Amino acid sequence: MSQRFDGSQQLFRIGLFVLDPDDWLEIDNRLDDCLSEKRRLADAHPDEIFIAEPGSEDAQRETWEMVSAFVTRRFPETYDRQGDGVVYRPNGIRVDPDPAQFLWRAALLVPDDLLLLKKDEAGWRLVAGALSFPSSWRLKDKIGLPIGEVHGPVPGFASNSRNDDLINRMFDNMRADTLMARFNWSVYGDAALFHPDPDETGSLRLGGSGEAAFLRVERQTLRLLPQSGAVLFTVKVIVDPLARLADMPDRFQICERLAGQLENLDAAQLDYKGLSAHRDALVARLRDLQRS
């Protein structure tokens, strides 16, 4: 069974766990909305949603083949293979492969964003991305950069940091038969999936029921593509009102863990998360939700 977010995954830690291959990609009742939003955003922001370097075509093709094969096998009630394409059964929309944008076509099948990294003399670089639901970053600012520079603004993860060295060694030693996953989380002031501005995380309002604060969880997976040698990074974003924690049977443990992590963040980490002015109010709100 796929591991679920329980608040125990520490912020600013790599925190990977091994994932069952059958649990690689997940779908749920938000899938229709996610796929519709991807298409809307591609029309509204075509230069931000999909970017690929020349030379990434082999990894893009391999991603299309793996994603389309996985969803039609794992979720046959939702996807139907028809020739080279895949039909999304709920609305009959067909997605066909396109050599100019294999990665984007694969992303149109699943709720996840898809990012590809390949190694060259500069190290592991971000060479292609289908990014509809960024959490305060822009694909056009990061494409082509080594992983340490992609992570540059993240406290403790810049180039030549200990975490950067660990990530590069991990990529070097990845095996195609071992999938890895992790969770990341933030608190935003709205439920929007498209948050490209790196300087804001939404205006948080924590009064009343707390409905204006939203927990944004990223389910991230990593796998080595055996043919191209690229690493495929997937990110599924789930956004819920913070107040919804009160309805969860394990709310006490989750709220305790989230509040404890917030209390332990330093100034740089709080600033990166956009929570410098909100930490105390968020902790108080989480303690209230524990008792609800």
KETOR-179314 format. One record per residue (C-alpha): residue in one letter; z, x, y negated. Coordinates in nm, 3 decimals, always signed. Layout:
% KETOR-179314
<node rest="a" w="Z" u="X" v="Y"/>
...
% end
This chain:
% KETOR-179314
<node rest="m" w="+0.000" u="+0.000" v="+0.000"/>
<node rest="s" w="-0.088" u="+0.128" v="-0.345"/>
<node rest="q" w="+0.210" u="+0.247" v="-0.549"/>
<node rest="r" w="+0.295" u="+0.019" v="-0.841"/>
<node rest="f" w="+0.424" u="+0.107" v="-1.184"/>
<node rest="d" w="+0.803" u="+0.093" v="-1.178"/>
<node rest="g" w="+0.894" u="+0.296" v="-1.484"/>
<node rest="s" w="+0.997" u="+0.602" v="-1.284"/>
<node rest="q" w="+0.689" u="+0.808" v="-1.375"/>
<node rest="q" w="+0.801" u="+1.047" v="-1.646"/>
<node rest="l" w="+0.609" u="+1.078" v="-1.972"/>
<node rest="f" w="+0.462" u="+1.421" v="-2.048"/>
<node rest="r" w="+0.484" u="+1.520" v="-1.682"/>
<node rest="i" w="+0.186" u="+1.560" v="-1.450"/>
<node rest="g" w="+0.363" u="+1.352" v="-1.184"/>
<node rest="l" w="+0.083" u="+1.310" v="-0.929"/>
<node rest="f" w="+0.120" u="+1.136" v="-0.595"/>
<node rest="v" w="-0.119" u="+1.113" v="-0.298"/>
<node rest="l" w="-0.317" u="+0.790" v="-0.284"/>
<node rest="d" w="-0.449" u="+0.611" v="+0.025"/>
<node rest="p" w="-0.831" u="+0.617" v="-0.001"/>
<node rest="d" w="-0.840" u="+0.241" v="+0.061"/>
<node rest="d" w="-0.634" u="+0.196" v="-0.257"/>
<node rest="w" w="-0.858" u="+0.411" v="-0.476"/>
<node rest="l" w="-0.973" u="+0.135" v="-0.713"/>
<node rest="e" w="-0.792" u="-0.194" v="-0.769"/>
<node rest="i" w="-0.912" u="-0.529" v="-0.894"/>
<node rest="d" w="-0.706" u="-0.828" v="-1.003"/>
<node rest="n" w="-0.735" u="-1.155" v="-1.194"/>
<node rest="r" w="-0.813" u="-0.969" v="-1.518"/>
<node rest="l" w="-1.141" u="-0.833" v="-1.383"/>
<node rest="d" w="-1.369" u="-1.094" v="-1.545"/>
<node rest="d" w="-1.217" u="-1.030" v="-1.887"/>
<node rest="c" w="-1.239" u="-0.651" v="-1.845"/>
<node rest="l" w="-1.605" u="-0.654" v="-1.747"/>
<node rest="s" w="-1.696" u="-0.897" v="-2.026"/>
<node rest="e" w="-1.511" u="-0.681" v="-2.278"/>
<node rest="k" w="-1.692" u="-0.369" v="-2.158"/>
<node rest="r" w="-2.029" u="-0.533" v="-2.221"/>
<node rest="r" w="-1.917" u="-0.659" v="-2.563"/>
<node rest="l" w="-1.791" u="-0.317" v="-2.666"/>
<node rest="a" w="-2.111" u="-0.149" v="-2.548"/>
<node rest="d" w="-2.305" u="-0.375" v="-2.786"/>
<node rest="a" w="-2.061" u="-0.324" v="-3.072"/>
<node rest="h" w="-1.993" u="+0.049" v="-3.027"/>
<node rest="p" w="-2.283" u="+0.195" v="-2.824"/>
<node rest="d" w="-2.226" u="+0.552" v="-2.946"/>
<node rest="e" w="-1.859" u="+0.554" v="-2.842"/>
<node rest="i" w="-1.858" u="+0.390" v="-2.501"/>
<node rest="f" w="-2.088" u="+0.615" v="-2.295"/>
<node rest="i" w="-2.173" u="+0.981" v="-2.354"/>
<node rest="a" w="-2.309" u="+1.231" v="-2.101"/>
<node rest="e" w="-2.419" u="+1.592" v="-2.121"/>
<node rest="p" w="-2.748" u="+1.705" v="-1.968"/>
<node rest="g" w="-2.671" u="+1.848" v="-1.628"/>
<node rest="s" w="-2.415" u="+1.579" v="-1.539"/>
<node rest="e" w="-2.675" u="+1.358" v="-1.366"/>
<node rest="d" w="-2.586" u="+1.468" v="-1.013"/>
<node rest="a" w="-2.218" u="+1.388" v="-1.061"/>
<node rest="q" w="-2.304" u="+1.059" v="-1.229"/>
<node rest="r" w="-2.528" u="+0.959" v="-0.938"/>
<node rest="e" w="-2.260" u="+1.052" v="-0.687"/>
<node rest="t" w="-2.008" u="+0.843" v="-0.882"/>
<node rest="w" w="-2.239" u="+0.540" v="-0.874"/>
<node rest="e" w="-2.290" u="+0.581" v="-0.501"/>
<node rest="m" w="-1.917" u="+0.616" v="-0.429"/>
<node rest="v" w="-1.801" u="+0.334" v="-0.656"/>
<node rest="s" w="-2.067" u="+0.086" v="-0.545"/>
<node rest="a" w="-2.007" u="+0.165" v="-0.178"/>
<node rest="f" w="-1.631" u="+0.135" v="-0.219"/>
<node rest="v" w="-1.622" u="-0.201" v="-0.398"/>
<node rest="t" w="-1.874" u="-0.369" v="-0.168"/>
<node rest="r" w="-1.681" u="-0.251" v="+0.139"/>
<node rest="r" w="-1.329" u="-0.304" v="+0.006"/>
<node rest="f" w="-1.386" u="-0.632" v="-0.182"/>
<node rest="p" w="-1.674" u="-0.815" v="-0.007"/>
<node rest="e" w="-1.556" u="-1.148" v="-0.145"/>
<node rest="t" w="-1.616" u="-1.017" v="-0.499"/>
<node rest="y" w="-1.917" u="-0.784" v="-0.466"/>
<node rest="d" w="-2.242" u="-0.814" v="-0.274"/>
<node rest="r" w="-2.479" u="-0.524" v="-0.209"/>
<node rest="q" w="-2.839" u="-0.630" v="-0.270"/>
<node rest="g" w="-3.087" u="-0.348" v="-0.230"/>
<node rest="d" w="-2.992" u="-0.064" v="-0.461"/>
<node rest="g" w="-2.787" u="-0.293" v="-0.684"/>
<node rest="v" w="-2.456" u="-0.477" v="-0.668"/>
<node rest="v" w="-2.403" u="-0.843" v="-0.755"/>
<node rest="y" w="-2.071" u="-0.953" v="-0.897"/>
<node rest="r" w="-2.021" u="-1.276" v="-0.705"/>
<node rest="p" w="-1.805" u="-1.473" v="-0.956"/>
<node rest="n" w="-2.082" u="-1.490" v="-1.217"/>
<node rest="g" w="-2.391" u="-1.363" v="-1.036"/>
<node rest="i" w="-2.444" u="-1.068" v="-1.272"/>
<node rest="r" w="-2.634" u="-0.790" v="-1.102"/>
<node rest="v" w="-2.574" u="-0.424" v="-1.182"/>
<node rest="d" w="-2.854" u="-0.184" v="-1.087"/>
<node rest="p" w="-2.839" u="+0.195" v="-1.091"/>
<node rest="d" w="-3.007" u="+0.369" v="-1.385"/>
<node rest="p" w="-3.077" u="+0.744" v="-1.372"/>
<node rest="a" w="-3.014" u="+0.766" v="-1.747"/>
<node rest="q" w="-2.665" u="+0.618" v="-1.720"/>
<node rest="f" w="-2.538" u="+0.616" v="-1.362"/>
<node rest="l" w="-2.178" u="+0.655" v="-1.479"/>
<node rest="w" w="-2.194" u="+0.359" v="-1.716"/>
<node rest="r" w="-2.348" u="+0.139" v="-1.448"/>
<node rest="a" w="-2.065" u="+0.232" v="-1.211"/>
<node rest="a" w="-1.812" u="+0.148" v="-1.484"/>
<node rest="l" w="-1.966" u="-0.198" v="-1.518"/>
<node rest="l" w="-1.844" u="-0.279" v="-1.167"/>
<node rest="v" w="-1.473" u="-0.205" v="-1.209"/>
<node rest="p" w="-1.194" u="-0.243" v="-1.466"/>
<node rest="d" w="-1.150" u="+0.134" v="-1.484"/>
<node rest="d" w="-1.295" u="+0.380" v="-1.732"/>
<node rest="l" w="-1.470" u="+0.671" v="-1.559"/>
<node rest="l" w="-1.468" u="+1.035" v="-1.674"/>
<node rest="l" w="-1.633" u="+1.339" v="-1.514"/>
<node rest="l" w="-1.527" u="+1.703" v="-1.535"/>
<node rest="k" w="-1.728" u="+1.999" v="-1.407"/>
<node rest="k" w="-1.640" u="+2.366" v="-1.395"/>
<node rest="d" w="-1.845" u="+2.641" v="-1.560"/>
<node rest="e" w="-1.768" u="+2.969" v="-1.736"/>
<node rest="a" w="-1.561" u="+2.781" v="-1.995"/>
<node rest="g" w="-1.348" u="+2.616" v="-1.726"/>
<node rest="w" w="-1.318" u="+2.251" v="-1.631"/>
<node rest="r" w="-1.501" u="+2.059" v="-1.904"/>
<node rest="l" w="-1.542" u="+1.689" v="-1.980"/>
<node rest="v" w="-1.916" u="+1.642" v="-1.923"/>
<node rest="a" w="-1.956" u="+1.262" v="-1.910"/>
<node rest="g" w="-1.755" u="+0.953" v="-1.986"/>
<node rest="a" w="-1.776" u="+0.576" v="-1.971"/>
<node rest="l" w="-1.478" u="+0.495" v="-2.192"/>
<node rest="s" w="-1.433" u="+0.134" v="-2.304"/>
<node rest="f" w="-1.054" u="+0.122" v="-2.325"/>
<node rest="p" w="-0.932" u="+0.445" v="-2.489"/>
<node rest="s" w="-0.563" u="+0.489" v="-2.564"/>
<node rest="s" w="-0.584" u="+0.647" v="-2.910"/>
<node rest="w" w="-0.870" u="+0.893" v="-2.856"/>
<node rest="r" w="-1.245" u="+0.903" v="-2.899"/>
<node rest="l" w="-1.489" u="+1.019" v="-2.635"/>
<node rest="k" w="-1.723" u="+1.169" v="-2.896"/>
<node rest="d" w="-1.439" u="+1.398" v="-3.011"/>
<node rest="k" w="-1.369" u="+1.529" v="-2.660"/>
<node rest="i" w="-1.702" u="+1.549" v="-2.478"/>
<node rest="g" w="-1.791" u="+1.902" v="-2.376"/>
<node rest="l" w="-1.441" u="+2.041" v="-2.427"/>
<node rest="p" w="-1.235" u="+2.224" v="-2.163"/>
<node rest="i" w="-0.947" u="+2.020" v="-2.027"/>
<node rest="g" w="-0.689" u="+2.213" v="-2.231"/>
<node rest="e" w="-0.869" u="+2.123" v="-2.553"/>
<node rest="v" w="-0.908" u="+1.763" v="-2.442"/>
<node rest="h" w="-0.530" u="+1.756" v="-2.405"/>
<node rest="g" w="-0.476" u="+1.963" v="-2.721"/>
<node rest="p" w="-0.279" u="+1.702" v="-2.917"/>
<node rest="v" w="-0.050" u="+1.622" v="-2.621"/>
<node rest="p" w="+0.281" u="+1.808" v="-2.655"/>
<node rest="g" w="+0.307" u="+2.070" v="-2.381"/>
<node rest="f" w="-0.051" u="+2.033" v="-2.254"/>
<node rest="a" w="-0.266" u="+2.241" v="-2.492"/>
<node rest="s" w="-0.487" u="+2.529" v="-2.376"/>
<node rest="n" w="-0.299" u="+2.810" v="-2.200"/>
<node rest="s" w="+0.021" u="+2.606" v="-2.174"/>
<node rest="r" w="+0.204" u="+2.592" v="-1.843"/>
<node rest="n" w="+0.080" u="+2.237" v="-1.783"/>
<node rest="d" w="-0.277" u="+2.339" v="-1.865"/>
<node rest="d" w="-0.256" u="+2.622" v="-1.613"/>
<node rest="l" w="-0.116" u="+2.384" v="-1.351"/>
<node rest="i" w="-0.393" u="+2.130" v="-1.410"/>
<node rest="n" w="-0.667" u="+2.391" v="-1.385"/>
<node rest="r" w="-0.523" u="+2.532" v="-1.063"/>
<node rest="m" w="-0.491" u="+2.181" v="-0.924"/>
<node rest="f" w="-0.857" u="+2.110" v="-1.002"/>
<node rest="d" w="-0.958" u="+2.441" v="-0.844"/>
<node rest="n" w="-0.773" u="+2.351" v="-0.524"/>
<node rest="m" w="-0.865" u="+1.984" v="-0.494"/>
<node rest="r" w="-1.003" u="+1.858" v="-0.165"/>
<node rest="a" w="-1.250" u="+1.576" v="-0.129"/>
<node rest="d" w="-1.035" u="+1.406" v="+0.135"/>
<node rest="t" w="-0.722" u="+1.391" v="-0.082"/>
<node rest="l" w="-0.700" u="+1.142" v="-0.369"/>
<node rest="m" w="-0.433" u="+1.179" v="-0.635"/>
<node rest="a" w="-0.291" u="+0.926" v="-0.879"/>
<node rest="r" w="-0.038" u="+0.896" v="-1.160"/>
<node rest="f" w="+0.081" u="+0.645" v="-1.421"/>
<node rest="n" w="+0.108" u="+0.685" v="-1.795"/>
<node rest="w" w="+0.253" u="+0.434" v="-2.040"/>
<node rest="s" w="+0.284" u="+0.360" v="-2.411"/>
<node rest="v" w="+0.397" u="+0.076" v="-2.635"/>
<node rest="y" w="+0.143" u="-0.074" v="-2.875"/>
<node rest="g" w="+0.159" u="-0.347" v="-3.135"/>
<node rest="d" w="-0.121" u="-0.559" v="-2.992"/>
<node rest="a" w="-0.295" u="-0.639" v="-2.666"/>
<node rest="a" w="-0.635" u="-0.490" v="-2.759"/>
<node rest="l" w="-0.791" u="-0.276" v="-2.486"/>
<node rest="f" w="-1.010" u="-0.081" v="-2.729"/>
<node rest="h" w="-0.782" u="+0.155" v="-2.923"/>
<node rest="p" w="-0.991" u="+0.458" v="-3.026"/>
<node rest="d" w="-0.801" u="+0.561" v="-3.339"/>
<node rest="p" w="-0.597" u="+0.873" v="-3.249"/>
<node rest="d" w="-0.368" u="+0.825" v="-3.551"/>
<node rest="e" w="-0.225" u="+0.483" v="-3.472"/>
<node rest="t" w="-0.090" u="+0.280" v="-3.185"/>
<node rest="g" w="-0.079" u="-0.056" v="-3.359"/>
<node rest="s" w="+0.185" u="-0.199" v="-3.587"/>
<node rest="l" w="+0.491" u="-0.273" v="-3.374"/>
<node rest="r" w="+0.697" u="-0.581" v="-3.452"/>
<node rest="l" w="+1.008" u="-0.616" v="-3.244"/>
<node rest="g" w="+1.186" u="-0.918" v="-3.385"/>
<node rest="g" w="+1.230" u="-1.254" v="-3.219"/>
<node rest="s" w="+1.113" u="-1.265" v="-2.859"/>
<node rest="g" w="+0.947" u="-0.926" v="-2.874"/>
<node rest="e" w="+0.608" u="-1.078" v="-2.792"/>
<node rest="a" w="+0.443" u="-0.857" v="-3.057"/>
<node rest="a" w="+0.524" u="-0.538" v="-2.866"/>
<node rest="f" w="+0.301" u="-0.463" v="-2.569"/>
<node rest="l" w="+0.350" u="-0.230" v="-2.274"/>
<node rest="r" w="+0.025" u="-0.043" v="-2.206"/>
<node rest="v" w="+0.013" u="+0.114" v="-1.859"/>
<node rest="e" w="-0.263" u="+0.347" v="-1.739"/>
<node rest="r" w="-0.323" u="+0.378" v="-1.365"/>
<node rest="q" w="-0.507" u="+0.708" v="-1.332"/>
<node rest="t" w="-0.675" u="+0.857" v="-1.024"/>
<node rest="l" w="-0.838" u="+1.193" v="-0.953"/>
<node rest="r" w="-1.080" u="+1.282" v="-0.678"/>
<node rest="l" w="-1.319" u="+1.565" v="-0.605"/>
<node rest="l" w="-1.681" u="+1.459" v="-0.555"/>
<node rest="p" w="-1.792" u="+1.660" v="-0.251"/>
<node rest="q" w="-2.164" u="+1.692" v="-0.329"/>
<node rest="s" w="-2.160" u="+1.778" v="-0.701"/>
<node rest="g" w="-1.821" u="+1.950" v="-0.708"/>
<node rest="a" w="-1.720" u="+1.745" v="-1.012"/>
<node rest="v" w="-1.381" u="+1.580" v="-1.054"/>
<node rest="l" w="-1.387" u="+1.206" v="-1.120"/>
<node rest="f" w="-1.099" u="+1.076" v="-1.332"/>
<node rest="t" w="-1.049" u="+0.698" v="-1.340"/>
<node rest="v" w="-0.825" u="+0.506" v="-1.580"/>
<node rest="k" w="-0.733" u="+0.141" v="-1.538"/>
<node rest="v" w="-0.548" u="-0.003" v="-1.840"/>
<node rest="i" w="-0.305" u="-0.294" v="-1.797"/>
<node rest="v" w="-0.152" u="-0.448" v="-2.109"/>
<node rest="d" w="+0.132" u="-0.702" v="-2.105"/>
<node rest="p" w="+0.381" u="-0.827" v="-2.363"/>
<node rest="l" w="+0.697" u="-0.623" v="-2.341"/>
<node rest="a" w="+0.887" u="-0.951" v="-2.311"/>
<node rest="r" w="+0.719" u="-1.016" v="-1.976"/>
<node rest="l" w="+0.949" u="-0.758" v="-1.821"/>
<node rest="a" w="+1.216" u="-1.028" v="-1.831"/>
<node rest="d" w="+1.024" u="-1.218" v="-1.560"/>
<node rest="m" w="+1.013" u="-0.927" v="-1.316"/>
<node rest="p" w="+1.263" u="-0.923" v="-1.029"/>
<node rest="d" w="+1.320" u="-0.548" v="-1.076"/>
<node rest="r" w="+1.343" u="-0.574" v="-1.455"/>
<node rest="f" w="+1.683" u="-0.404" v="-1.468"/>
<node rest="q" w="+1.556" u="-0.082" v="-1.310"/>
<node rest="i" w="+1.228" u="-0.078" v="-1.504"/>
<node rest="c" w="+1.395" u="-0.141" v="-1.840"/>
<node rest="e" w="+1.662" u="+0.117" v="-1.764"/>
<node rest="r" w="+1.401" u="+0.380" v="-1.679"/>
<node rest="l" w="+1.180" u="+0.308" v="-1.980"/>
<node rest="a" w="+1.475" u="+0.305" v="-2.219"/>
<node rest="g" w="+1.609" u="+0.629" v="-2.072"/>
<node rest="q" w="+1.273" u="+0.802" v="-2.114"/>
<node rest="l" w="+1.245" u="+0.688" v="-2.475"/>
<node rest="e" w="+1.594" u="+0.820" v="-2.548"/>
<node rest="n" w="+1.498" u="+1.161" v="-2.409"/>
<node rest="l" w="+1.170" u="+1.211" v="-2.598"/>
<node rest="d" w="+1.174" u="+1.483" v="-2.861"/>
<node rest="a" w="+1.031" u="+1.451" v="-3.212"/>
<node rest="a" w="+0.685" u="+1.582" v="-3.122"/>
<node rest="q" w="+0.658" u="+1.352" v="-2.821"/>
<node rest="l" w="+0.767" u="+1.048" v="-3.021"/>
<node rest="d" w="+0.516" u="+1.131" v="-3.291"/>
<node rest="y" w="+0.235" u="+1.165" v="-3.039"/>
<node rest="k" w="+0.320" u="+0.824" v="-2.892"/>
<node rest="g" w="+0.340" u="+0.670" v="-3.240"/>
<node rest="l" w="+0.702" u="+0.570" v="-3.178"/>
<node rest="s" w="+0.896" u="+0.785" v="-3.424"/>
<node rest="a" w="+0.995" u="+0.485" v="-3.634"/>
<node rest="h" w="+1.040" u="+0.247" v="-3.342"/>
<node rest="r" w="+1.232" u="+0.430" v="-3.070"/>
<node rest="d" w="+1.575" u="+0.283" v="-3.144"/>
<node rest="a" w="+1.444" u="-0.071" v="-3.178"/>
<node rest="l" w="+1.247" u="-0.039" v="-2.854"/>
<node rest="v" w="+1.547" u="+0.091" v="-2.665"/>
<node rest="a" w="+1.758" u="-0.197" v="-2.797"/>
<node rest="r" w="+1.488" u="-0.446" v="-2.697"/>
<node rest="l" w="+1.467" u="-0.303" v="-2.347"/>
<node rest="r" w="+1.845" u="-0.325" v="-2.309"/>
<node rest="d" w="+1.827" u="-0.690" v="-2.418"/>
<node rest="l" w="+1.556" u="-0.756" v="-2.158"/>
<node rest="q" w="+1.779" u="-0.605" v="-1.890"/>
<node rest="r" w="+2.038" u="-0.871" v="-1.962"/>
<node rest="s" w="+1.796" u="-1.165" v="-1.993"/>
% end
